[in-house]
């Protein structure tokens, strides 16, 4: 292996959102472990994960992988983080970013740890270019975000930020994530609806949740601007800008 390849720190990610950042920013030869969900249908970077090792977030897996840097959002526990510290492994903790400045900070945090600043700035530039194209196209349309489990997203969420970036006005009245007023939606549908995660077909709430109720589907089917897949709304990352652009184009 050349010195150029050896110069990059060995990196491992502990959860599916951390996978996205590692796959986007780390040289492929430096990735010594991804989570077992790196190739799942709702992993945005799943194609890039092909052929790379998948590991559990355990001390045994870390000892085997010998990473220099570990990236995590929610994966692992306090004992695992303490074990990493004892071994001198740098842990990069991602924020559950509620807006695009938070996403930029996440990208730069990982890029600096991996000595990939130029790659990080290129990723930010791509995101900002998409946001620039999307800006204002929604013309203030009042829209409600809705998931299969019947939840919506208000202020303080990246969903709210990506809708605002497309020029929409969020019809959700409560901050953060909360149950949508389903009966009111059926009787008095909003001006527009943005669906999220409806591409997921797992059993339980995703398949049989209130957001999939037949009466509600009929009420919103002609008002749906876009249906955003889990791959673009499941993590606080740069591809939320892609969701903004999709909404903006549909709104026009």
Phi and psi in degrees as GROMACS dihedral restraints (atoms count N, CA, C in turn):
[ dihedral_restraints ]
;  ai    aj    ak    al  type     phi  dphi    fc
    3     4     5     6     1   -73.6    20    10
    4     5     6     7     1   161.6    20    10
    6     7     8     9     1   -64.2    20    10
    7     8     9    10     1   -31.8    20    10
    9    10    11    12     1   -61.6    20    10
   10    11    12    13     1   -39.7    20    10
   12    13    14    15     1   -73.4    20    10
   13    14    15    16     1   -38.8    20    10
   15    16    17    18     1   -67.3    20    10
   16    17    18    19     1   -21.4    20    10
   18    19    20    21     1   -68.6    20    10
   19    20    21    22     1   -25.0    20    10
   21    22    23    24     1   -79.4    20    10
   22    23    24    25     1   136.0    20    10
   24    25    26    27     1   -64.8    20    10
   25    26    27    28     1   144.6    20    10
   27    28    29    30     1   -72.5    20    10
   28    29    30    31     1   130.6    20    10
   30    31    32    33     1  -128.1    20    10
   31    32    33    34     1   145.7    20    10
   33    34    35    36     1  -137.4    20    10
   34    35    36    37     1   144.2    20    10
   36    37    38    39     1  -114.7    20    10
   37    38    39    40     1   146.4    20    10
   39    40    41    42     1  -104.3    20    10
   40    41    42    43     1    -7.4    20    10
   42    43    44    45     1  -153.4    20    10
   43    44    45    46     1   171.8    20    10
   45    46    47    48     1   -65.5    20    10
   46    47    48    49     1   -32.8    20    10
   48    49    50    51     1   -73.8    20    10
   49    50    51    52     1   -39.3    20    10
   51    52    53    54     1   -62.2    20    10
   52    53    54    55     1   -34.7    20    10
   54    55    56    57     1   -53.2    20    10
   55    56    57    58     1   -42.0    20    10
   57    58    59    60     1   -61.7    20    10
   58    59    60    61     1   -44.5    20    10
   60    61    62    63     1   -67.4    20    10
   61    62    63    64     1   -42.1    20    10
   63    64    65    66     1   -64.8    20    10
   64    65    66    67     1   -44.8    20    10
   66    67    68    69     1   -65.4    20    10
   67    68    69    70     1   -33.4    20    10
   69    70    71    72     1   -78.8    20    10
   70    71    72    73     1   -29.0    20    10
   72    73    74    75     1  -113.4    20    10
   73    74    75    76     1   -27.9    20    10
   75    76    77    78     1   -87.3    20    10
   76    77    78    79     1   143.7    20    10
   78    79    80    81     1   -59.9    20    10
   79    80    81    82     1   140.3    20    10
   81    82    83    84     1   -56.5    20    10
   82    83    84    85     1   -36.7    20    10
   84    85    86    87     1   -70.6    20    10
   85    86    87    88     1   -14.1    20    10
   87    88    89    90     1   -96.8    20    10
   88    89    90    91     1    -5.0    20    10
   90    91    92    93     1   -84.9    20    10
   91    92    93    94     1   113.5    20    10
   93    94    95    96     1  -104.4    20    10
   94    95    96    97     1    -1.1    20    10
   96    97    98    99     1  -177.3    20    10
   97    98    99   100     1   137.4    20    10
   99   100   101   102     1  -124.5    20    10
  100   101   102   103     1   165.6    20    10
  102   103   104   105     1   -71.5    20    10
  103   104   105   106     1   165.7    20    10
  105   106   107   108     1   -71.8    20    10
  106   107   108   109     1    -7.2    20    10
  108   109   110   111     1  -101.9    20    10
  109   110   111   112     1    10.9    20    10
  111   112   113   114     1   -61.9    20    10
  112   113   114   115     1   -28.1    20    10
  114   115   116   117     1  -104.1    20    10
  115   116   117   118     1    11.8    20    10
  117   118   119   120     1   -68.2    20    10
  118   119   120   121     1   157.6    20    10
  120   121   122   123     1   -58.4    20    10
  121   122   123   124     1   -27.2    20    10
  123   124   125   126     1   -96.2    20    10
  124   125   126   127     1    17.7    20    10
  126   127   128   129     1   -94.6    20    10
  127   128   129   130     1   116.1    20    10
  129   130   131   132     1   -60.0    20    10
  130   131   132   133     1   -38.2    20    10
  132   133   134   135     1   -97.7    20    10
  133   134   135   136     1    26.5    20    10
  135   136   137   138     1   -60.1    20    10
  136   137   138   139     1   -34.5    20    10
  138   139   140   141     1   -64.4    20    10
  139   140   141   142     1   -38.3    20    10
  141   142   143   144     1   -70.4    20    10
  142   143   144   145     1   -19.2    20    10
  144   145   146   147     1   -79.1    20    10
  145   146   147   148     1   -12.5    20    10
  147   148   149   150     1   -56.8    20    10
  148   149   150   151     1   128.6    20    10
  150   151   152   153     1    84.3    20    10
  151   152   153   154     1    -4.2    20    10
  153   154   155   156     1   -94.3    20    10
  154   155   156   157     1   150.8    20    10
  156   157   158   159     1   -67.6    20    10
  157   158   159   160     1   140.4    20    10
  159   160   161   162     1  -108.8    20    10
  160   161   162   163     1   134.5    20    10
  162   163   164   165     1  -137.6    20    10
  163   164   165   166     1   151.9    20    10
  165   166   167   168     1   -80.1    20    10
  166   167   168   169     1   153.2    20    10
  168   169   170   171     1   -82.3    20    10
  169   170   171   172     1    64.9    20    10
  171   172   173   174     1  -120.7    20    10
  172   173   174   175     1   161.4    20    10
  174   175   176   177     1   -62.0    20    10
  175   176   177   178     1   -39.7    20    10
  177   178   179   180     1   -60.7    20    10
  178   179   180   181     1   -42.7    20    10
  180   181   182   183     1   -65.7    20    10
  181   182   183   184     1   -37.8    20    10
  183   184   185   186     1   -68.5    20    10
  184   185   186   187     1   -40.6    20    10
  186   187   188   189     1   -61.1    20    10
  187   188   189   190     1   -39.8    20    10
  189   190   191   192     1   -68.4    20    10
  190   191   192   193     1   -40.2    20    10
  192   193   194   195     1   -78.1    20    10
  193   194   195   196     1   -27.2    20    10
  195   196   197   198     1    52.5    20    10
  196   197   198   199     1    54.2    20    10
  198   199   200   201     1   -75.1    20    10
  199   200   201   202     1   154.5    20    10
  201   202   203   204     1   -91.7    20    10
  202   203   204   205     1   -30.4    20    10
  204   205   206   207     1  -133.1    20    10
  205   206   207   208     1   136.7    20    10
  207   208   209   210     1  -122.0    20    10
  208   209   210   211     1   131.3    20    10
  210   211   212   213     1  -110.4    20    10
  211   212   213   214     1   134.0    20    10
  213   214   215   216     1  -148.6    20    10
  214   215   216   217     1   149.6    20    10
  216   217   218   219     1  -108.3    20    10
  217   218   219   220     1   -60.6    20    10
  219   220   221   222     1  -125.0    20    10
  220   221   222   223     1    -9.8    20    10
  222   223   224   225     1   -71.0    20    10
  223   224   225   226     1   150.1    20    10
  225   226   227   228     1    83.1    20    10
  226   227   228   229     1   172.4    20    10
  228   229   230   231     1  -132.2    20    10
  229   230   231   232     1  -177.7    20    10
  231   232   233   234     1   -60.6    20    10
  232   233   234   235     1   -37.4    20    10
  234   235   236   237     1   -65.2    20    10
  235   236   237   238     1   -40.2    20    10
  237   238   239   240     1   -65.9    20    10
  238   239   240   241     1   -43.9    20    10
  240   241   242   243     1   -62.1    20    10
  241   242   243   244     1   -41.0    20    10
  243   244   245   246     1   -62.8    20    10
  244   245   246   247     1   -39.3    20    10
  246   247   248   249     1   -65.6    20    10
  247   248   249   250     1   -37.2    20    10
  249   250   251   252     1   -63.8    20    10
  250   251   252   253     1   -43.6    20    10
  252   253   254   255     1   -60.4    20    10
  253   254   255   256     1   -42.3    20    10
  255   256   257   258     1   -63.4    20    10
  256   257   258   259     1   -30.5    20    10
  258   259   260   261     1   -91.7    20    10
  259   260   261   262     1     3.4    20    10
  261   262   263   264     1    75.2    20    10
  262   263   264   265     1    19.9    20    10
  264   265   266   267     1   -86.6    20    10
  265   266   267   268     1   129.2    20    10
  267   268   269   270     1   -76.8    20    10
  268   269   270   271     1   128.9    20    10
  270   271   272   273     1  -105.9    20    10
  271   272   273   274     1   125.6    20    10
  273   274   275   276     1  -104.4    20    10
  274   275   276   277     1   113.7    20    10
  276   277   278   279     1   -97.6    20    10
  277   278   279   280     1   118.3    20    10
  279   280   281   282     1   -78.5    20    10
  280   281   282   283     1   147.8    20    10
  282   283   284   285     1   -88.1    20    10
  283   284   285   286     1   147.9    20    10
  285   286   287   288     1   -79.4    20    10
  286   287   288   289     1    74.0    20    10
  288   289   290   291     1   -59.2    20    10
  289   290   291   292     1   127.6    20    10
  291   292   293   294     1   -92.8    20    10
  292   293   294   295     1     2.9    20    10
  294   295   296   297     1  -158.1    20    10
  295   296   297   298     1   175.4    20    10
  297   298   299   300     1   -73.9    20    10
  298   299   300   301     1   -32.2    20    10
  300   301   302   303     1   -57.7    20    10
  301   302   303   304     1   -36.9    20    10
  303   304   305   306     1   -65.9    20    10
  304   305   306   307     1   -37.0    20    10
  306   307   308   309     1   -65.8    20    10
  307   308   309   310     1   -43.2    20    10
  309   310   311   312     1   -58.9    20    10
  310   311   312   313     1   -41.6    20    10
  312   313   314   315     1   -63.4    20    10
  313   314   315   316     1   -41.1    20    10
  315   316   317   318     1   -60.1    20    10
  316   317   318   319     1   -46.7    20    10
  318   319   320   321     1   -59.9    20    10
  319   320   321   322     1   -46.5    20    10
  321   322   323   324     1   -67.1    20    10
  322   323   324   325     1   -34.7    20    10
  324   325   326   327     1   -62.4    20    10
  325   326   327   328     1   -45.5    20    10
  327   328   329   330     1   -71.4    20    10
  328   329   330   331     1   -41.6    20    10
  330   331   332   333     1   -61.1    20    10
  331   332   333   334     1   -40.3    20    10
  333   334   335   336     1   -66.2    20    10
  334   335   336   337     1   -44.8    20    10
  336   337   338   339     1   -61.8    20    10
  337   338   339   340     1   -30.7    20    10
  339   340   341   342     1   -97.7    20    10
  340   341   342   343     1     4.2    20    10
  342   343   344   345     1    56.3    20    10
  343   344   345   346     1    45.5    20    10
  345   346   347   348     1  -129.2    20    10
  346   347   348   349     1    46.7    20    10
  348   349   350   351     1   -58.4    20    10
  349   350   351   352     1   -42.2    20    10
  351   352   353   354     1   -63.3    20    10
  352   353   354   355     1   -40.9    20    10
  354   355   356   357     1   -64.7    20    10
  355   356   357   358     1   -38.1    20    10
  357   358   359   360     1   -64.0    20    10
  358   359   360   361     1   -44.9    20    10
  360   361   362   363     1   -67.2    20    10
  361   362   363   364     1   -32.6    20    10
  363   364   365   366     1   -66.3    20    10
  364   365   366   367     1   -38.9    20    10
  366   367   368   369     1   -66.1    20    10
  367   368   369   370     1   -41.5    20    10
  369   370   371   372     1   -64.1    20    10
  370   371   372   373     1   -41.2    20    10
  372   373   374   375     1   -62.6    20    10
  373   374   375   376     1   -39.4    20    10
  375   376   377   378     1   -63.9    20    10
  376   377   378   379     1   -43.9    20    10
  378   379   380   381     1   -61.6    20    10
  379   380   381   382     1   -46.7    20    10
  381   382   383   384     1   -65.9    20    10
  382   383   384   385     1   -32.3    20    10
  384   385   386   387     1   -65.2    20    10
  385   386   387   388     1   -40.2    20    10
  387   388   389   390     1   -66.0    20    10
  388   389   390   391     1   -41.0    20    10
  390   391   392   393     1   -64.2    20    10
  391   392   393   394     1   -36.6    20    10
  393   394   395   396     1   -65.5    20    10
  394   395   396   397     1   -39.2    20    10
  396   397   398   399     1   -68.1    20    10
  397   398   399   400     1   -37.2    20    10
  399   400   401   402     1   -75.1    20    10
  400   401   402   403     1   -25.5    20    10
  402   403   404   405     1   -53.4    20    10
  403   404   405   406     1   123.0    20    10
  405   406   407   408     1    80.1    20    10
  406   407   408   409     1    -6.4    20    10
  408   409   410   411     1   -67.2    20    10
  409   410   411   412     1   -24.9    20    10
  411   412   413   414     1   -73.8    20    10
  412   413   414   415     1   -12.9    20    10
  414   415   416   417     1    52.8    20    10
  415   416   417   418     1    35.0    20    10
  417   418   419   420     1    78.1    20    10
  418   419   420   421     1     9.3    20    10
  420   421   422   423     1   -54.6    20    10
  421   422   423   424     1   131.1    20    10
  423   424   425   426     1   -81.4    20    10
  424   425   426   427     1   120.3    20    10
  426   427   428   429     1  -134.3    20    10
  427   428   429   430     1   149.2    20    10
  429   430   431   432     1  -115.1    20    10
  430   431   432   433     1   133.9    20    10
  432   433   434   435     1   -85.0    20    10
  433   434   435   436     1   140.0    20    10
  435   436   437   438     1  -144.0    20    10
  436   437   438   439     1   134.2    20    10
  438   439   440   441     1  -109.9    20    10
  439   440   441   442     1   165.3    20    10
  441   442   443   444     1   -58.8    20    10
  442   443   444   445     1   -29.7    20    10
  444   445   446   447     1   -80.2    20    10
  445   446   447   448     1     1.9    20    10
  447   448   449   450     1    85.5    20    10
  448   449   450   451     1    18.6    20    10
  450   451   452   453     1  -100.1    20    10
  451   452   453   454     1   155.0    20    10
  453   454   455   456     1  -125.9    20    10
  454   455   456   457     1   174.9    20    10
  456   457   458   459     1  -129.8    20    10
  457   458   459   460     1   126.8    20    10
  459   460   461   462     1  -108.7    20    10
  460   461   462   463     1  -156.5    20    10
  462   463   464   465     1   -60.6    20    10
  463   464   465   466     1   152.7    20    10
  465   466   467   468     1    84.4    20    10
  466   467   468   469     1    14.2    20    10
  468   469   470   471     1  -127.5    20    10
  469   470   471   472     1   155.3    20    10
  471   472   473   474     1   -67.5    20    10
  472   473   474   475     1   -27.6    20    10
  474   475   476   477     1   -61.0    20    10
  475   476   477   478     1   -46.2    20    10
  477   478   479   480     1   -60.0    20    10
  478   479   480   481     1   -41.7    20    10
  480   481   482   483     1   -65.6    20    10
  481   482   483   484     1   -40.5    20    10
  483   484   485   486     1   -73.3    20    10
  484   485   486   487     1   -31.2    20    10
  486   487   488   489     1   -67.7    20    10
  487   488   489   490     1   -43.4    20    10
  489   490   491   492     1   -62.9    20    10
  490   491   492   493     1   -37.1    20    10
  492   493   494   495     1   -63.1    20    10
  493   494   495   496     1   -26.9    20    10
  495   496   497   498     1   -87.9    20    10
  496   497   498   499     1    -0.9    20    10
  498   499   500   501     1    90.0    20    10
  499   500   501   502     1    11.7    20    10
  501   502   503   504     1   -87.5    20    10
  502   503   504   505     1   157.5    20    10
  504   505   506   507     1  -103.7    20    10
  505   506   507   508     1   125.5    20    10
  507   508   509   510     1   -74.9    20    10
  508   509   510   511     1   125.0    20    10
  510   511   512   513     1   -84.1    20    10
  511   512   513   514     1    -7.1    20    10
  513   514   515   516     1   -68.2    20    10
  514   515   516   517     1   135.4    20    10
  516   517   518   519     1   -93.6    20    10
  517   518   519   520     1   -24.8    20    10
  519   520   521   522     1   -99.3    20    10
  520   521   522   523     1   148.1    20    10
  522   523   524   525     1   -74.6    20    10
  523   524   525   526     1   163.9    20    10
  525   526   527   528     1    60.6    20    10
  526   527   528   529     1  -153.4    20    10
  528   529   530   531     1   -97.9    20    10
  529   530   531   532     1   133.7    20    10
  531   532   533   534     1  -153.7    20    10
  532   533   534   535     1   159.6    20    10
  534   535   536   537     1   -60.9    20    10
  535   536   537   538     1   134.7    20    10
  537   538   539   540     1   -75.5    20    10
  538   539   540   541     1   147.1    20    10
  540   541   542   543     1   -75.1    20    10
  541   542   543   544     1    82.7    20    10
  543   544   545   546     1   -63.3    20    10
  544   545   546   547     1   -42.1    20    10
  546   547   548   549     1   -62.8    20    10
  547   548   549   550     1   -42.9    20    10
  549   550   551   552     1   -64.1    20    10
  550   551   552   553     1   -34.3    20    10
  552   553   554   555     1   -65.1    20    10
  553   554   555   556     1   -37.6    20    10
  555   556   557   558     1   -70.0    20    10
  556   557   558   559     1   -42.6    20    10
  558   559   560   561     1   -77.8    20    10
  559   560   561   562     1   -36.7    20    10
  561   562   563   564     1  -135.9    20    10
  562   563   564   565     1    78.2    20    10
  564   565   566   567     1   -60.4    20    10
  565   566   567   568     1   147.0    20    10
  567   568   569   570     1   -70.2    20    10
  568   569   570   571     1   170.1    20    10
  570   571   572   573     1   -58.7    20    10
  571   572   573   574     1   -39.0    20    10
  573   574   575   576     1  -151.2    20    10
  574   575   576   577     1   159.4    20    10
  576   577   578   579     1  -131.4    20    10
  577   578   579   580     1   139.5    20    10
  579   580   581   582     1  -115.0    20    10
  580   581   582   583     1   117.4    20    10
  582   583   584   585     1   -89.2    20    10
  583   584   585   586     1   147.0    20    10
  585   586   587   588     1  -137.6    20    10
  586   587   588   589     1   137.5    20    10
  588   589   590   591     1    74.4    20    10
  589   590   591   592     1    10.2    20    10
  591   592   593   594     1   -74.5    20    10
  592   593   594   595     1    -5.0    20    10
  594   595   596   597     1   -81.2    20    10
  595   596   597   598     1   -11.1    20    10
  597   598   599   600     1   -81.7    20    10
  598   599   600   601     1   135.6    20    10
  600   601   602   603     1  -122.9    20    10
  601   602   603   604     1    22.4    20    10
  603   604   605   606     1   -68.2    20    10
  604   605   606   607     1   158.2    20    10
  606   607   608   609     1   -67.4    20    10
  607   608   609   610     1   169.2    20    10
  609   610   611   612     1    86.9    20    10
  610   611   612   613     1  -145.1    20    10
  612   613   614   615     1   -59.6    20    10
  613   614   615   616     1   -34.2    20    10
  615   616   617   618     1   -64.4    20    10
  616   617   618   619     1   -35.2    20    10
  618   619   620   621     1   -93.8    20    10
  619   620   621   622     1   -38.0    20    10
  621   622   623   624     1  -115.7    20    10
  622   623   624   625     1    14.3    20    10
  624   625   626   627     1   -66.5    20    10
  625   626   627   628     1   164.5    20    10
  627   628   629   630     1   -60.8    20    10
  628   629   630   631     1   -24.5    20    10
  630   631   632   633     1   -66.9    20    10
  631   632   633   634     1   -15.3    20    10
  633   634   635   636     1  -100.7    20    10
  634   635   636   637     1     7.0    20    10
  636   637   638   639     1   -58.6    20    10
  637   638   639   640     1   138.7    20    10
  639   640   641   642     1   -58.5    20    10
  640   641   642   643     1   -41.7    20    10
  642   643   644   645     1   -64.5    20    10
  643   644   645   646     1   -38.5    20    10
  645   646   647   648     1   -69.9    20    10
  646   647   648   649     1   -40.3    20    10
  648   649   650   651     1   -59.4    20    10
  649   650   651   652     1   -42.2    20    10
  651   652   653   654     1   -64.5    20    10
  652   653   654   655     1   -37.3    20    10
  654   655   656   657     1   -68.7    20    10
  655   656   657   658     1   -31.6    20    10
  657   658   659   660     1  -107.9    20    10
  658   659   660   661     1    -6.1    20    10
  660   661   662   663     1   -61.0    20    10
  661   662   663   664     1   -34.3    20    10
  663   664   665   666     1   -89.0    20    10
  664   665   666   667     1    -0.3    20    10
  666   667   668   669     1  -113.8    20    10
  667   668   669   670     1     2.2    20    10
  669   670   671   672     1   -79.1    20    10
  670   671   672   673     1   117.5    20    10
  672   673   674   675     1   -76.3    20    10
  673   674   675   676     1   -43.8    20    10
  675   676   677   678     1  -159.0    20    10
  676   677   678   679     1   153.8    20    10
  678   679   680   681     1  -117.8    20    10
  679   680   681   682     1   109.1    20    10
  681   682   683   684     1   -90.0    20    10
  682   683   684   685     1   125.7    20    10
  684   685   686   687     1   -71.0    20    10
  685   686   687   688     1   157.6    20    10
  687   688   689   690     1   -57.1    20    10
  688   689   690   691     1   -28.9    20    10
  690   691   692   693     1   -64.4    20    10
  691   692   693   694     1   -24.1    20    10
  693   694   695   696     1  -106.9    20    10
  694   695   696   697     1   -10.7    20    10
  696   697   698   699     1  -120.0    20    10
  697   698   699   700     1     1.7    20    10
  699   700   701   702     1   -83.5    20    10
  700   701   702   703     1   -14.3    20    10
  702   703   704   705     1  -137.2    20    10
  703   704   705   706     1   150.1    20    10
  705   706   707   708     1   -78.9    20    10
  706   707   708   709     1    85.7    20    10
  708   709   710   711     1  -144.7    20    10
  709   710   711   712     1   176.4    20    10
  711   712   713   714     1   -60.3    20    10
  712   713   714   715     1   -26.3    20    10
  714   715   716   717     1   -75.5    20    10
  715   716   717   718     1    -2.6    20    10
  717   718   719   720     1   -61.1    20    10
  718   719   720   721     1   -27.2    20    10
  720   721   722   723     1   -65.8    20    10
  721   722   723   724     1   -31.2    20    10
  723   724   725   726     1   -64.2    20    10
  724   725   726   727     1   -38.1    20    10
  726   727   728   729     1   -64.5    20    10
  727   728   729   730     1   -41.1    20    10
  729   730   731   732     1   -59.7    20    10
  730   731   732   733     1   -42.8    20    10
  732   733   734   735     1   -67.2    20    10
  733   734   735   736     1   -39.4    20    10
  735   736   737   738     1   -61.0    20    10
  736   737   738   739     1   -46.1    20    10
  738   739   740   741     1   -63.5    20    10
  739   740   741   742     1   -44.6    20    10
  741   742   743   744     1   -61.2    20    10
  742   743   744   745     1   -43.2    20    10
  744   745   746   747     1   -67.7    20    10
  745   746   747   748     1   -38.1    20    10
  747   748   749   750     1   -66.8    20    10
  748   749   750   751     1   -36.7    20    10
  750   751   752   753     1   -65.6    20    10
  751   752   753   754     1   -29.1    20    10
